[in-house]
């Protein structure tokens, strides 16, 4: 409700007709820009707007006449014992009565005493403040009545109707959904600025309109959403609404560490000052989400998705990578294990794709499974590969939790036809002739 009862005043509730200061018929004459009370209300409203860097409201006498008419109505209506504040506003907030051509309108009402009382209340109430300080407002009308008797004797019943009219020569915003999105951004005084081109058709029956600092896209399936800045530029490289990402399904959303994200029909775009804007979608996006997205261990994406071996894909993030393939799904790789895997050719090398994420192991270590082997890491031994027959023998000894401990080398040729791998507690030797032998250190 855009209204407020101000200071409590002792007054008897009567059903007698109210007498007003201006006419015995009970209707006050319309305020003008020269009326001291109305002028002070306007000046205080504009002072509030100036603190927000907003242009001053213009007095509009036609709107003031409408405001005065409703103030007169309230002066009579509030004297009835059946009056309900649920009916304090006109059903359309006066929108059908204000002069044609507006992009936006609101109605705010205050029951109080001085102009400062009225405007202070409006400034302290979120709904009233949003209307009074809207970047969409250009014109205002103010009407007031001062009952001499009844429950609100001595109050000023102030009605202010605000409207926004496009400037001369400006391009109109005609699509209702696009207009609503523009209004939500503060119209021409907001982040988008003025329209720079008329509405135009977009893919799949949608429309878009360009503004000074961004665009609004609408489709029947997704509604109207703004795009701007680095996210808009990245989306453009994907073909905008006609490309793989499709239409936006949200506006830009604040993200961790001063970044931003925006969701689209078939993925998301994340931006930060340190990493720029990158797309995330599909299995890689889902896996990243399990890590906390940009606020988690992986941080922001630092690349888009990149094709990888055997029909897979990879994507780099600030603190690691995610690899996906149709047979293994999506898994994270980072740190020492990732570096070791890279020396083997990553997913195109002997190890193949990861089949698990990193898994905690004994003594603050970790391991990760790949299609054709495992990489083990600990703070004291670094990262080493384990596979084949030697791995099976190590497993029989209890892996890194057994007497052998962690590997301290990869497999190496000990002699012609003989392969060995060293561990913290000994060595495993393999040959075709003898199989595997475990040699523990004394």
N, C-alpha and C positions, 0 to 999 in steps of 0.2 A: 504494500500500500504506500503510495507516495504522499503521505500526510503525517501531521504531527500535532498533538495538542501540547501547547507550551506550558508556561507556568500555571499552576493551579490557582483559580480565582473563585472566591465564594460568590455564588450566584444562584438565585432561586430558579428552578426549572418551571416555566410557564407554558401555556399553550396559546397565549395571546400572540397576535401578529407582531413581528419585530418592527421597530422604527429604526431607520438608518439615517446616517448623518446627512444624506444628500436629497432625499425626497420622501414625502409622506407616503408615497405608494410602495415604499420598501425596496426600491431598486436604486443602487448607486450609479452615477454616470460613469462612463468608461474612463479609466485612467489615461493620461497622456504622458508624453516624455517630459512635460513640464511639471507634472505633479510631484511635489517634493518627496513624498513617501515612496512612490513607485520609482522615482529616479534614484533614490538612495538604495533601494533594493537592487536595481540594475547595476549601480556602481559597485556595490559590494559583490555581486555575482561576478562581474568582470574583474574585480580585484582577485577573487579566487582563481579565475581562469588565467590571469596573468602570472600567478605563481607557478602554474603548470606549463607556461609557455604557449598558451592557447590564445587565438585572436578574440577580441572583444565581441560580445553579442550586439547585434543591431536591434534597436527598438523597431517593432513592426506594429503599427497602429491597428491594422486589420486583425492581427492575432490578439492584441490587447483587448479589442472589443469582444472577442470570443472568450478570453480569460475573465473579463468583467462579467459577462453573462453568466458564467458558471459560478463565480463568486456570489453573485446575487442569488442564484438558485440555492447555494449552500446556506446562505444566511437565513433563508426561510426553512429549508429542509432540516437543518440542525436544531431548529426550535421544536420539532415534532418529537413527542415521546417515543415514537416508533422508528426514529432515524437510526440507521445502521452505518457504521464506518465502512462496511463492505461495499457500500454504494457511493463512496465519496467521489469516485471518478466517473466520468462519462464512459460508456462501454468501450469506445474506441479512443479514449483519452483526448477527444476533440479532433482526432485526425481527419474526420470527414468535413470539418468546418473550417480548417485553416486554408489559406489560399493555395491553389493547386500548384503542383510542380516541385514539391519538396521531396527530398530523398529520405527524410527521417523526421520524426517528431516524438515528443514526450510531454507529459503533463505532470507538474509537481505542485503540491498544495501544502500550505502551512497555516496553522492557527497559532498565533503568538502576538507579540506586542511590537517592539521596535523592529526596524529593518534588520538590525544586527542579530536580533533574536531569531528572525526568520531564516536568514542566510546561514547563520551558525548551525542551526538545526539541519538545514539541507546539507551543509558541508560535513556534518557528523554522521549522516545516515547513508550507508553505501548506495542504496537505490537512488536517492535524491542526488547524491554527489556524482554518481555516474552520469545522470542526465545533465546536471548543471555544468559538468566539466567534460562533456562529450566533445570530441573533435568534430563531430558531425553537425553540431549546432551552429547556425549562423544568425538566426533571427529569434527574438523573444517578444512575448507579450505578457504584460503584468496587469492583473486586476485585483482589487481588494474592496472589502466592505467592512464597516465597523458597526456592529449592532449596538444599540443603546440600551437594550434590555434583553432578557432571556439568558440562557445558560452561558452564552459567550459574549455577554455585554463587555465592551471595551477591548475585546480581541480584534486583531486584524485578520480577517479570513482572506488569505492571499492565494491566488491561483496564478501560476506561471506556465504558459505553454511555450515550448521551445520547438523550433523547426530548423531543418537544414535545407538550403536551396543551393543548387549548383551555380557557380559563378558564370558570368557572361562569357560565352564562347567555349565553355568547357564541354567535354564529351560526356554524355549521360551514361549512367549505369542503369540499364532497364531490366535485366533479368532479375527476378525476385530473389533467387538463391544467391546469385553473385552479389547483389546489392546487400543482402543480409551479412554476407561474409565481409564485405567492404566496411559496412557499418561497425561490425564487431572489431575491426582494426582501427576505428576512429575516423573513417572517411578520409577526406583529403588531408586532414591534419594528422592522420595516423601514419604508420610505417609504410603503407603502400603508396601514399600520395595520390595525386590526381590520375584519372584514367588517361591513357595516351592513345588509345585506339578503341573503336567500338567493339562490342561483343562479336566473336567470330566462331564459326563451327569448328568442332574438334572431333576426334575419332569416336566411332560407335555412338553417334547421336548426341555427344556432349557439346559443351561450349566453353570458351575461355575469353577472358578480357585482360588486356595488358594495362599496367599502371606504371607510374614513375619508378617504383622500386620493387616490382614483383608482378606476379600474375595470380589470377583466380581461375581455377578449373572446376567445372561442374559436369557430372554425369548423373543419370537417373539412379545408378547403382551406388554411387559413392557420395553424392551431395557436393557441396561447394567447399573448396579448400584453397588456401593460399600457398604459393611457392615463391621463394626468393633466395637471393644470395648463393652461397656455395652449393647448397643442396639443389637449388633449381638448376644451376649450371651442370652439375653431375647428372641430374635427371635428364637434361637435354641431350647429353652424350649417349644416353640409352634410348633415345627416340621419343622422349616425353611420354605423353599418354598413349601414343601409338606403338611404343616399344615394349620391351620385356617387363618393365616395371608396372605398366598400366597407370591408371589415375591415382592421385593421392587420396588416401582414406583418412588422413588426419592433417592438421596444420603442423607446423614445426613445433617440436616439443623440447624443452630444456633437457640436457643430458649431463653426465658427470663432468666435472672439471671445466665448466664453462662451454661445453660442446652443445650439440643439438642433434636431434634425430627427426625423421619423418617417415611415416609408414605409407606404403603404396599397395596397390592390389596384389602385387606379386613379390614383395620384398620391402626392404627398408634402406634408407640412406642415412649414414652417420657422418657427422662433421665435427672436427675440433680444430682449433688454431694450429695445433702441432702436427696434425695428420692430414688435414684437408678432408674432402668428402669422398666416401666410398660406399658402394652398394653391398648389401648382405642379403642372401636369400637361401631358400632350400635347406638341405641337410646341414650345410656349414653354419647357416644362421641359427638353426635349432641347437646345434652343439654349442655354439658361442653363448647362446642364451643360458644353457645349463652352467656356464662358468661365470654368470653375472653380467653378461654383455659388456658394455664399455666400462662399467664400474667394477668389474671383476678382475681376475688375475691376468686375462689376456689384453685388457685395455682396448683402445679403439682400433678398427681396421686401418692398415697402412697400404693396402692394395685392394683392388676388386678381386673377384674370384678369377683364378687362372687355370686354364686347362692343364691337366697332369696326365701321366702315363695311363694307358689302358682304359680310357674313357672316364678317368677320375677328374678331380679338381682340387685346388688348394687355395688358401687365402692367408695372407700374412697379417698379423696384428702387432701391436706395440711390443708384446712380450711373448710371442710364440706364433705358431701356425696351426691351422686346422686343415687336415687332409681328408678327402672323401672319395670313395669309389663305390660302384654299385654292389660289390661283393663284401666290402668291409665296413661300410657306413662311414661316419665322420668321427675323427679322433684328433685330439690336440697333441702337439709335440712342442717341447720347449727345452731350454737350458742345455745341459751337457749331453743328455740323450739325443736331443735334436741335432746338436753339432756332430755327434758321432755317426748318427744315421746319415747325415749329409756327406760324410766322407765315403760312404758306401753307395752314393748315387741316389739317395733318398728313395722315393717310391719306384723309380725306374731302375734301381740297383738290385743287388742280391737279396736284400731284406724285404723288398716289396712294401706294401702299405701297412701302416699301423693297424692292429686289430684290437687294441685297447688304448685307453689313456694311460698316463703314467700312474704306477701303483706304488704305494709306500712299501719299503722293504726294511730288513733288519738294520739296526745301528744308523738310523737317519738316512738310509739310502733309498733308492727307487729303481724300478725296472719298468720296461714297456715291451709289450709283445708286438711283433710284426708278422707278416705272412710266413716268413721263412727263418725266423729266429727271434731272439730277445736281446735287448740291450740293458745291462745292469750298470748302475752308477752309485757311488758313495763318495762322501766328501774326501776320504783319504785315498781312494783308488782311481777316481775319475770314472769314465764310461768305457765299457768294453762289451764286445759282442759274444753271445753264447748261442751255439746251434749244434745240430748233428749229434754224432756219437759221443763226443766229449761232453756236450750238454747233458746227455742222458746219464753219463757216469757221475757228473757233478750233482745231478738231481738225486741220484742214489745216496749221495753223501749229505743231503739236506740243504742243497743250494747254499745261499750266502749265510744261512743260519747254522750250517754244519761246521765240521772241522776245517774244511778248505777255505771258508769265508768267501769274500768277493774275488772275482777275477782281477788280476793286476796287469794282464796283457790280453790282446786278442790271440786267436790261434796263429801259430807260426810253424815253419818247417824246421824241425829239430835235426833231421837227417833225411837223406833221400827216402821217400815213402813213409816218413814218420812225422806226425803232426803233434804239437804240444800246446798247452795253454797253462799259464802260471796263475796261481791263486795266492791269497794271503797265507794260507797254511800248507801249500804244497804245489804239486803239478799233476796234470792229467796228460798222459801220452797215448796216442792212437796210431795204429798201423793196420793195414789190411791183413797182415799175417797174424798179428797178436791181439787185435781188438784194442780195448782201452785198459790202461793200467793207471792206478792212482798211487802217487808217491807223496806221502805226508811228510812235512818237516818234523824233525825231532824236537 
